[in-house]
Amino acid sequence: MPTLGKPAEQSASVIKNVYSSGVGESMDAVANAVLMVKKNLGDLSETDLTNLTQQVITLEELYGIDMNETLRGVNSLM
């Protein structure tokens, strides 16, 4: 079985952890959120990526806040 490489393995682990925690309506939605966080904020540790993904999904689901706009704002502040 071929290896996915470190970034792909990290993403797969984060997607699994976030979805398993009950956040996100589907694995696809969580995967898209993980990719969006990585795209907007760059390299993050697995823990930071997991936490940020959970937070942006929660903001989007509970308050209807656009995830992409939120991440761009966070990136600007950083």
Residue, then its C-alpha position, 0 to 999 in steps of 0.5 A: m500500500p503506497t504512503l500518502g505522505k505527511p501532509a495527506e496523512q495529517s489532513a486525513s487524521v484531522i478530518k477523522n478527529v473533527y468528524s468523530s468529535g461530532v463537528g460537521e455534517s459530513m466527512d466531505a464537509v469536514a474535508n473541505a473545511v480542513l482544506m480551506v483552513k490550510k489554504n488560508l492559514g498555511d502550515l499548522s500543527e495537527t492540534d492547531l489544524t484540528n482545533l481551528t477546523q472545529q471552531v470555524i465549522t461551529l461558527e458557520e453552523l451555529y451563526g451562519i458566519d461564512m467560513n472563508e471570510t472568517l479565515r481570511g480575517v484571521n489570516s489578516l490579523m496574524 
